[in-house]
Amino acid sequence: MKAELRLWIESNAPGGKVPAIIRSLDGEEEQKVLIPIGMPATAVQLAPGSYFVEAYLPSGELLRRFVDLSAARPEGVAVGLSPSRSPHEWLEFQHLILPPERLRESLTGPKVYYLDDYREPDIQLLSPFGGPLGQPGEKLLNALIPERITYRAPSPDLFRLVANDDTLFRYEFTQHRTPQGVPAALLITPQWEHVFVPVPFQWLTIDHKPVPIELVVNRVTESVSVTVADPDFAPVLGYLASGHSELAARALKDVSLGLLFSKLENPFAAAAGGYVLVQSWTSGQEDEHSWSWRRWIHNLADRFPFLPDGAILEGRVLLSLDSSVAREQAALRFLEAFSRGVPYFSAGLRMLLEGLLAIDNAPLPAEIRQRFKVARHHVRKWATWMDPREPFTTLHIPEREWS
């Protein structure tokens, strides 16, 4: 007779599912499942016995629980896994997704030289609308976002300060009103440097609902973190940022990638799904499924010319094919991605740099070799500025570069 085990993560944060493993202590069996953040619980049918449950949160926290099912009960056994306590109730969602140091409110060292000034961080919205010349940092920003840009303070209906203390500021951004296809970015100056983040405005869930983009600024750890409150993709992005591509793939298991890529109503989510697919794929997997998603990625690269990530993904796929023709096509895709500006995802910036460095540009035509040299120079610099633990590309620009 089977016993029912019901599992969930104890939290009031927006939904989503995270991977878990149920290991038998009476044998070598193990079962991989997805368990929800909050209710309703995931129900698993198991043989009577003793089990050990592990769930690895996107934040890096490992939750463990011993479960005794030796005496099967008709009603089953309900087990809620409890994360550590969030520093604030208004950061409960970020506490599950972001690395813990992003929400830390004190340091062991004395780096508190600006904490006597409680001003909010200065936030500006950048869009390539052909703005005025001569702004500080214009040359640099025009490389990050191609074409001349405008600086303007985000309008009150675009974002709001949700909550803050002396250290942490949480903002919520509603949908950006510019047409899709016009990239936008945030320039945040939280009193220590300029932080540049290309923001995926107009993010839609699988069921077509808009979700807000959220931003947390920590003045102690000098970090800026962007999250998207999409229950299907928030955990995936967290795992991608921490380098756990296998967990990202498992977290994406319940998402219909065919629906996601066929309609392409959210190219940002499609790009995130593409990074998971590409990182878990090898060139030897030439089955029908791999051909389908490679076609999806090609469509993503072609249909959204504002999105560097689509071109990066197709370049990476072409590079894996290991032929001279494919490598030249990959080189052109990487150059196209660079011309579109900074990738939206940090996984994309890493993949772009790896691609530019992997290709020997000697056999390429002279004009392409020169473009390759320029692209490598800029992308290397961007990579040194990037915060590697953020899912969205977050560049901390040194003051010496701001001219």
Secondary structure, DSSP 8 states (H G I E B T S, - for coil): --EEEEEEE---S---EEEEEEEESSSS-EEEEEEEBSSS-EEEEE-SSEEEEEEE-TTS-EEEEEEE-SS--TT-EEEEE-----SSGGGHHHHHHS-GGGG----SS---TTTT-----EEEEEE-S---S--TTHHHHHHHSSS--EEE---TTTEEEEEE-SSEEEEEE----S-TTS--EEEEE-SS-EEEEE---S-B-TTS-B--EEEEEETTTTEEEEEE--TTTHHHHHHHHTT-HHHHHHHTTTS-HHHHHHH-S-HHHHHHHHHHHHHT--TT--SHHHHHHHHHHHHHHHH-TT-HHHHHHHHHHHHHT--HHHHHHHHHHHHHHHHH-S-SBHHHHHHHHHHHHHS--TTS-HHHHHHHHHHHHHHHHHHHHB-TT-SB--EEE-GGG--
